[in-house]
């Protein structure tokens, strides 16, 4: 409201003085004042409306101008999914038909029906001397391409996968392993069928390129069949045993009964058997322990005369293994330690009586830098066919990993054979891998 209007109203509100009561305003004066007040109100309303119009105009000028709509590029239709034809042999009988989708682009499409393929090379060298100038008991050539392992691995269907491992040497080729795995059998069973390494102990299950040494311990060579070990055609069934304390797995296997010089089957009923019980437990966030007990039984060839098994002798193996791993979480790529040990007892029946032979090894491997490992191993083992003879050995190992796909290893090995001179040797190893090689069991 205008100031002069307020002043006028205050004048009317003030109590009149003595003289005011003396003079009474006339009707004409009252009408004149009322007309003035109405005129002031009308002028006030006009000015207020004018100010509102100015404010709206200024507010419209301060708002940013909306950008003009730009032309959208024409939408392109999505490329049709890549497909591949089903091979003629796979059609029908409930198999796939028509076109199959290809995932991963053209590169994946070119190998949709191909397995993962990898090749691992294992090159060895040996040098050293003893009283005879070389190792006469277990001689190694100066240089050799010890093994080239080719692997073929793929998912067969939603119910099975296949794994094949071929070992190529300088003299020929051998099927190291080839089996089909069924991971979802009712009852929680993991079933395998084919040729495979038996689940006896630890070292017997490992391929050469997974070993932390250039060779295998004496107890494996003397009592469990050497480099190939218990490796035969058969069936395997494994199952986890639920319990509230530790990871526990039981494995039972039945084989044909032919495993190098360890087991020999002279007829179809001469099967060999393997049982293994494995327990695993985390001790701390950086340390765990893996222990196991094993049993194996089969016929041996000590009673075979002129291709006839007259003695029907058997060999029984009892084993215990333990592995301790330490890997700190914050320095896992720089420091780690793995300690291993196996004890194996062999009871071999033969014409001159039962031979009870015991052997074992201890080893430790420490990672002291990101790509460097150092280890030691102690071996002691009697011989399966002559338990009165004992071989002993000590080794020191240094390994360098240029990358995850290659390694260079040097090993000093001293072996005191029961018969023959002591051997002092330096072994050298180069390993390299190409292709997609699947991970081995932990």
Number of C-alpha atoms within 10 A of each C-alpha: 9 10 8 10 14 10 11 12 12 11 11 9 9 8 10 11 8 8 8 10 10 8 8 8 9 8 8 9 10 10 11 10 12 12 12 11 15 11 11 15 14 10 12 14 12 10 11 10 11 11 12 11 12 10 11 10 11 11 10 10 9 8 8 7 8 6 6 6 6 6 6 6 6 6 6 6 6 6 6 6 10 14 15 14 11 15 11 8 7 11 12 9 6 7 9 13 13 10 11 14 11 17 13 9 11 12 10 12 16 11 11 15 13 12 16 16 17 17 18 21 20 20 18 22 18 20 16 16 13 15 12 11 11 19 22 14 13 9 10 17 12 12 14 15 16 19 20 21 23 21 23 19 19 16 14 14 8 9 11 16 16 19 20 19 22 18 19 18 15 10 6 7 13 12 14 20 19 20 18 19 20 17 16 13 13 7 7 13 16 17 20 22 19 19 21 25 21 28 24 27 26 19 21 21 19 17 16 20 19 11 11 19 24 23 16 16 27 24 27 22 17 22 25 26 19 19 18 19 22 26 23 23 20 21 20 23 19 19 16 15 13 10 8 5 9 12 15 17 16 16 21 19 21 19 24 22 27 22 22 17 15 25 27 24 19 18 11 8 9 19 19 26 20 21 22 21 22 20 17 18 14 14 12 10 10 14 17 16 17 17 20 21 20 20 20 23 21 24 25 29 24 23 18 15 10 7 9 12 18 13 16 18 20 22 23 21 21 18 21 21 21 20 18 18 18 19 18 15 12 9 10 13 14 15 19 21 18 19 18 19 21 23 19 23 22 26 20 26 23 18 11 9 10 18 19 19 24 23 25 22 22 17 21 20 22 17 21 14 13 15 16 18 21 20 20 19 20 20 21 21 26 25 22 27 21 14 17 12 14 19 19 21 20 19 20 19 22 20 22 18 15 12 9 9 12 15 19 16 21 21 22 19 21 19 22 16 16 14 10 13 17 22 24 22 20 18 22 21 22 19 18 17 19 13 13 14 16 14 6 9 6 4
